Amino acid sequence: MSRGPIPSRLQLLSSLPSRAVGDKVRFLGCVTSYSTALGCLSLGHVYPLGTDVTVLVDVNLILESLTSEKTRVGEYVNVIGYITSKQAPHAPDTAQQETAQVLVQALMLWSTGPMDIRTYEKSVDAGKPGQRECA
């Protein structure tokens, strides 16, 4: 019997569409927009090349701790939360590629601060089979 929170798994943002609704995840993304009316951050991270995934992060539960630095377009943030729904791209036979969308309810969100994004990508790729667990 577990006496603590369910661990999250550190993933690349591009792998989130393969996770199930209800999974607890931890990922890094770049803020592409923020809706104050909805309390929703839009995050992206085009890695590996050719992936097109947008994560919409509901931040309503953590508004009190949300600062302008964490919602600034271009800022990289870490998120721990639960996948609440997914939308796969439609019409794969069309020439225009559509974006897969994943909705996440944020439990925690913090700025990455200065970091080497390439080192992060390599370290997460290297850990794919077991992927580090975080509370």
Secondary structure, DSSP 4 states (H G I P E B T S, - for coil): ---SPPPEEEE-GGGGGGSPTT-EEEEEEEEEEEETTTTEEEEE---STT--EEEEEE-GGGGGG--HHHHSTT-EEEEEEEEEEEEPPS-TTSSSPPPEEEEEEEEEEEE--S--HHHHHHHHHHTTTT--EE-
